[in-house]
Amino acid sequence: MRDVAVVVGVLALINVLSHFTFDHAITLFVPLGAIGLLIYARWRGFGWDELGLARSQHRKGLRWAAAILIPVAVIAIGGALLPWTRSLYLSDHYDSVSVALWGALVIIPLQTVIPEELLFRGVLNAALVRVASVRVVYLAGAGLFGLWHVSSSLGLTAGNDGLTDLLGSGLFAQIAGVAGAVIVTGVSGLIFIWLRRRSDSLLAPMAFHWAVNGTGALGAALAWQLQ
């Protein structure tokens, strides 16, 4: 349990430093935190296979990644094309094609997908697997991943025209936006953990994570163009 406690404590520290210190702190603390916890896990004797990063795991992980990317991309882009769901894609963060491409191909992989998968489906998952049942691995891993997104979702509705139209503005909208983000990311966490266990590789949840976030950014740019 010592390793689980250390990992959870460091995750909380990373989250606070990323969102409540200075502008763009997340670009520094999340990647550095992932590297730091990875070094800690190796120091504590966790093997590359426990972390989902052994060379022998790559082939199967890549097969899963290829099978995941296409259908998720089709669904995400399709949502931006449909008039009745397009407004939900109107995020201020990706209101131009160039910004969306930069976000999808650089920022999201390096700031979100790779470090978060190393943190949650890599180090945290490995620590939980050593001491807990499968049910606890799923519930704790997904629950913590959902809570990880509380800070980042505080301004969610204010930065999305579609959500503002749906939920309004003010305190209720903010609470609803945070709650929705926690639920969605918590459920996503369950899927990520399942992919990690089913594929025996960190590459599969990484692929799904990028497919959701990366194609979501590209879908947002497409929605703005069509709007």
Summary of the structure (lengths in Angstrom):
residues: 227
radius of gyration: 17.6
end to end distance: 51.1
largest distance: 52.7
contacts: 768
relative contact order: 0.18
helix: 82%
strand: 1%
